[in-house]
Structures are given as C-alpha cells and as structure tokens.
C-alpha cells in the first residue's frame, strides 16, 4: 500500500508532460481564433494580394 501511495505522489509531482500540454492548448487557441476571424483574414489577404499584383503589373523596367 505504501508503494502505491509513493507511486501516486511521484506521478502527481511529475511535470514532464506539462510542456507538451501547454503547446497543444496554445495551438488550439490559435486555431480557434483563426477560425473565428477566417473571413476577415481572407479579406485582408485578398486585398494585399491584389495590391501586390497591381504593383507588379505597374512595374516597368
């Protein structure tokens, strides 16, 4: 019984998996924000691409 208690205490104190968990949670938050603002992001990207395309078209060497 004492051995089981020590094992459980060691598992609770072990923090090695926290780094991966934090990265996964951060990734989930970033993806959720990207999904919420998908339309606005696409609008900005399309307008910038159109601007770059017109600037390239206007360039005459």
N, C-alpha and C positions, 0 to 999 in steps of 0.2 A: 504494500500500500504506500509506503514511504517513497519507493522508487517511482510510482505513478505520479505522486504529488510533485516530486522533483522534476520529472519529465514535463508535466504541465506547466510548472513555473518557468522552466527553460524555454518552452515554446512561446509563452506569453512575453517573455523578455527579449526573444529573438526579433531583431528589427531588420533582418537582411532582405525581406521581401517588400519593405515599405517603399523603397526607391522605385521599383517597377510599378507598384500600385499607384504611386503619385504620378508617374509619367502617363499611365493609362488614363487616369482621371483627367489630367490636363489635356490629353488628346481628345477625350470625349467632349470636354467643354469647348475646345476649339472647333471640332466638327459640328457641334450643336449650334454654335454662333454662326458658322459658315452657312449652315442650312437655314437658319432664321433670316439671314440677310443675303440669301442667294440672289434674289432679283436685283437688289441694289448693287451688289458686287458685279454681277454680269453687266449691268448698265454702265458702270464706271469703266470696266474693262473694254466693252464695245466702243465707248466714246473715245477712249485713249487709243485703241487700235485704229479707229477711223482717223483720228488726228495724225497718228504716225503715218498712215497710208497716204493721207493728203500731203503731208510734209515731204514724204519720199517722192510723190508724184510731182511736186512743185520744184524739186531739186533739179537744176540744170547745170551740168558741169561745163 
